[in-house]
Amino acid sequence: MNYIIYDLEFNQAFNKNNKNSNLPFEIIQIGALKVNEDFEILDSFNRIIKPTLYKEIHPYVENLTGITTDMLNKNNSFPKVYRDFLKFIGKEPFVSCVWGVCDIRELIKNIQYHDLNMVDDFKRYIDVQTVVCKLLKCQKGIKIGLQDAVEHFRIPIESEFHDALNDAYYTTQVFQKLRSKNLKPAIYNPSASRNSLAKVKVDNEKLINQFEKMFSRPMTSEEKTIIKIAYNMGKTQQFLKPVEE
């Protein structure tokens, strides 16, 4: 049995009118490490992916990841990269390890969108982020970010974050620090996740109006987009860190 520790980067629509509700986040990079039961790194995987839905890189995503539209267009689309990913994983049983379950959710959505074969072991997972939050006794509902976890464990920062392979590598290093914790995988159930959430949505008009009141001027289209993205990223709580008392 191996651990497949992976991270994903996504592209998205420029506005809600162009968003596909079946695939709001299209994978543009997969980075992964294969780790054995002794927590030794066996192999690595890194692919940039040419999108088929959102073909132009969103400016915010480009700024965050450094990935450009030209870079995307020089690579293969998701079905080919996914097949390569499965070859990298191999035939041995595995447990998926991620920093936050959103990567599992979006990987499954991308697989389903392209009508590809779903490997059941992708649903057998360890959420390293949740394990670290429990270990550090974070306040309920607070999710520590990957960089803060890396700094907490005094792991050297040698590469930029928000690169799928780099983030997978950092997640692996954090995971290795947890080897004595007798970690047991859970089974991902998307139906349970959906049912546990209240059916509410953001009132974007009020959100933008609040910023326009604060700055005493109308927001530009670019500013509105940044505000909406920042709000949604904030809800993931990935940028929060424990307060030292």
C-alpha positions as CSV (number, residue, x, y, z in Angstrom):
1,M,0.0,0.0,0.0
2,N,1.2,3.5,-0.9
3,Y,0.2,7.0,-0.1
4,I,-0.5,9.3,-3.0
5,I,0.0,12.9,-1.7
6,Y,-1.3,15.3,-4.3
7,D,-2.1,18.9,-4.8
8,L,-4.1,20.7,-7.6
9,E,-4.2,24.1,-9.2
10,F,-7.3,25.3,-10.9
11,N,-8.6,27.8,-13.5
12,Q,-12.1,29.3,-13.5
13,A,-14.4,31.4,-15.5
14,F,-13.9,35.2,-15.7
15,N,-17.5,35.8,-14.7
16,K,-20.5,33.8,-13.5
17,N,-22.2,33.9,-16.9
18,N,-19.4,31.8,-18.4
19,K,-19.2,29.4,-15.4
20,N,-20.1,25.8,-16.0
21,S,-22.0,24.6,-12.9
22,N,-20.8,21.1,-13.4
23,L,-17.2,22.2,-13.4
24,P,-16.6,25.5,-11.7
25,F,-12.9,24.8,-11.2
26,E,-10.9,23.2,-14.0
27,I,-7.7,21.5,-13.0
28,I,-4.6,23.0,-14.7
29,Q,-1.9,21.3,-12.7
30,I,-1.5,18.1,-10.8
31,G,1.5,17.6,-8.5
32,A,2.0,14.4,-6.5
33,L,4.4,12.3,-4.6
34,K,4.2,8.5,-4.1
35,V,5.1,7.5,-0.5
36,N,5.4,4.0,0.9
37,E,4.2,2.7,4.3
38,D,7.6,3.7,5.8
39,F,6.9,7.3,4.7
40,E,9.7,7.2,2.1
41,I,9.3,9.1,-1.2
42,L,9.3,6.7,-4.1
43,D,8.4,8.9,-7.1
44,S,7.0,12.2,-8.1
45,F,4.5,13.5,-10.8
46,N,4.0,16.9,-12.2
47,R,1.9,18.0,-15.1
48,I,0.5,21.3,-16.5
49,I,-2.9,20.7,-18.1
50,K,-4.4,22.3,-21.2
51,P,-7.9,23.4,-20.3
52,T,-10.9,22.5,-22.5
53,L,-13.5,24.6,-20.7
54,Y,-11.8,27.8,-19.4
55,K,-9.2,28.3,-22.1
56,E,-7.8,31.6,-20.9
57,I,-6.0,31.8,-17.6
58,H,-7.8,33.9,-15.0
59,P,-5.6,36.9,-14.1
60,Y,-5.9,36.1,-10.4
61,V,-4.9,32.5,-11.0
62,E,-2.0,33.5,-13.2
63,N,-0.7,35.9,-10.5
64,L,-1.1,33.3,-7.8
65,T,0.5,30.3,-9.6
66,G,2.7,31.9,-12.3
67,I,0.9,29.7,-14.9
68,T,0.2,31.5,-18.2
69,T,-2.2,30.7,-21.0
70,D,0.8,30.0,-23.3
71,M,2.1,27.4,-20.8
72,L,-1.3,25.7,-20.7
73,N,-1.5,25.5,-24.5
74,K,1.8,23.7,-24.8
75,N,0.5,20.7,-22.7
76,N,-2.0,17.8,-22.9
77,S,-5.6,18.0,-21.8
78,F,-7.0,16.4,-18.7
79,P,-7.9,12.9,-20.1
80,K,-4.3,12.3,-21.2
81,V,-2.8,13.7,-18.0
82,Y,-5.2,11.7,-15.9
83,R,-4.2,8.4,-17.7
84,D,-0.5,9.3,-17.0
85,F,-1.4,10.0,-13.4
86,L,-3.0,6.6,-13.0
87,K,0.2,5.0,-14.5
88,F,2.2,6.9,-12.0
89,I,0.0,5.7,-9.2
90,G,0.4,2.1,-10.3
91,K,-1.7,-1.0,-9.5
92,E,-1.0,-1.1,-5.7
93,P,-3.8,0.0,-3.4
94,F,-3.3,3.5,-2.2
95,V,-4.6,6.2,0.2
96,S,-5.0,9.7,-1.1
97,C,-3.4,12.4,1.1
98,V,-4.4,16.0,0.6
99,W,-4.3,19.4,2.3
100,G,-8.0,20.0,2.5
101,V,-10.8,17.8,1.0
102,C,-11.6,20.4,-1.7
103,D,-8.9,18.8,-3.9
104,I,-10.7,15.4,-3.7
105,R,-14.0,17.0,-4.5
106,E,-12.6,18.9,-7.5
107,L,-10.6,15.9,-8.8
108,I,-13.8,13.8,-8.8
109,K,-15.7,16.5,-10.6
110,N,-13.0,16.8,-13.3
111,I,-13.0,13.0,-13.7
112,Q,-16.8,12.9,-14.1
113,Y,-16.9,15.9,-16.4
114,H,-14.6,14.1,-18.8
115,D,-16.4,10.8,-18.4
116,L,-13.3,9.0,-17.2
117,N,-12.8,5.9,-15.1
118,M,-13.1,6.7,-11.4
119,V,-10.6,4.8,-9.1
120,D,-12.2,4.1,-5.8
121,D,-9.0,4.6,-3.8
122,F,-9.2,8.3,-4.6
123,K,-12.1,8.4,-2.1
124,R,-10.0,6.7,0.6
125,Y,-8.1,9.6,2.0
126,I,-6.3,11.4,4.9
127,D,-6.9,15.1,5.2
128,V,-3.5,16.2,6.5
129,Q,-4.8,19.7,7.2
130,T,-7.5,18.4,9.6
131,V,-5.0,16.2,11.3
132,V,-2.6,19.1,11.9
133,C,-5.5,21.3,13.1
134,K,-6.4,18.7,15.7
135,L,-2.8,18.3,16.7
136,L,-2.3,22.0,17.2
137,K,-5.7,22.3,18.9
138,C,-7.0,25.0,16.6
139,Q,-10.2,26.7,17.4
140,K,-13.2,24.8,16.0
141,G,-13.8,25.9,12.4
142,I,-10.3,27.3,12.0
143,K,-8.2,25.7,9.2
144,I,-4.5,26.3,9.3
145,G,-2.8,27.1,6.0
146,L,-0.1,24.9,4.5
147,Q,2.6,27.5,4.8
148,D,1.8,28.1,8.5
149,A,2.0,24.4,9.1
150,V,5.4,24.2,7.3
151,E,6.7,27.0,9.5
152,H,5.3,25.4,12.7
153,F,7.2,22.2,12.0
154,R,10.3,24.2,11.0
155,I,10.4,22.7,7.6
156,P,12.8,24.7,5.3
157,I,11.0,26.7,2.7
158,E,12.9,26.1,-0.5
159,S,10.3,26.6,-3.2
160,E,7.3,28.8,-3.8
161,F,3.8,27.8,-2.6
162,H,0.8,27.6,-5.0
163,D,2.7,25.3,-7.3
164,A,1.0,21.9,-7.2
165,L,4.2,19.8,-7.0
166,N,5.8,22.2,-4.4
167,D,2.6,22.1,-2.3
168,A,2.5,18.3,-2.6
169,Y,6.1,18.1,-1.4
170,Y,5.4,20.4,1.6
171,T,2.3,18.4,2.4
172,T,4.4,15.2,2.3
173,Q,7.0,16.7,4.7
174,V,4.2,17.7,7.1
175,F,2.7,14.2,6.7
176,Q,6.1,12.6,7.6
177,K,6.0,14.6,10.9
178,L,2.8,12.8,11.7
179,R,4.0,9.2,11.2
180,S,3.7,8.3,14.9
181,K,0.0,9.4,15.0
182,N,-1.5,6.1,13.7
183,L,-3.5,7.9,11.0
184,K,-6.5,6.1,9.6
185,P,-8.1,7.0,6.3
186,A,-11.7,8.1,5.9
187,I,-14.0,7.5,3.0
188,Y,-15.0,10.6,1.0
189,N,-18.8,10.9,0.6
190,P,-19.7,13.9,-1.5
191,S,-23.4,13.4,-0.8
192,A,-22.9,13.7,2.9
193,S,-20.8,16.8,2.4
194,R,-23.6,18.5,0.4
195,N,-26.3,17.5,2.8
196,S,-24.4,18.9,5.8
197,L,-24.3,22.4,4.3
198,A,-27.0,24.9,4.6
199,K,-28.4,26.0,1.2
200,V,-27.3,29.6,1.2
201,K,-25.5,31.8,-1.3
202,V,-23.5,35.0,-1.1
203,D,-25.4,38.2,-1.9
204,N,-22.7,39.6,-4.3
205,E,-24.5,42.9,-4.8
206,K,-24.5,43.6,-1.0
207,L,-20.9,42.5,-0.8
208,I,-19.8,44.9,-3.5
209,N,-22.0,47.7,-2.1
210,Q,-20.2,47.4,1.2
211,F,-16.8,47.9,-0.4
212,E,-18.2,50.9,-2.4
213,K,-19.4,52.4,0.8
214,M,-16.0,51.9,2.4
215,F,-14.1,53.5,-0.5
216,S,-16.7,56.1,-1.4
217,R,-16.6,55.1,-5.1
218,P,-17.8,52.5,-7.5
219,M,-15.7,49.3,-7.8
220,T,-14.3,48.5,-11.2
221,S,-15.1,45.2,-12.9
222,E,-11.6,43.9,-12.0
223,E,-12.0,45.0,-8.4
224,K,-15.4,43.3,-8.2
225,T,-13.8,40.0,-9.5
226,I,-11.0,40.2,-7.0
227,I,-13.4,40.9,-4.1
228,K,-15.5,37.9,-5.0
229,I,-12.5,35.6,-5.3
230,A,-10.9,36.8,-2.1
231,Y,-14.2,36.3,-0.3
232,N,-14.5,32.7,-1.5
233,M,-10.9,31.9,-0.7
234,G,-11.4,33.4,2.7
235,K,-14.2,31.0,3.4
236,T,-11.8,28.1,3.0
237,Q,-9.9,29.5,6.0
238,Q,-6.6,28.3,4.5
239,F,-4.9,31.6,5.3
240,L,-5.7,31.6,9.0
241,K,-3.1,30.7,11.6
242,P,-3.3,30.1,15.3
243,V,-2.9,33.1,17.6
244,E,0.0,32.9,20.0
245,E,-1.1,33.8,23.5
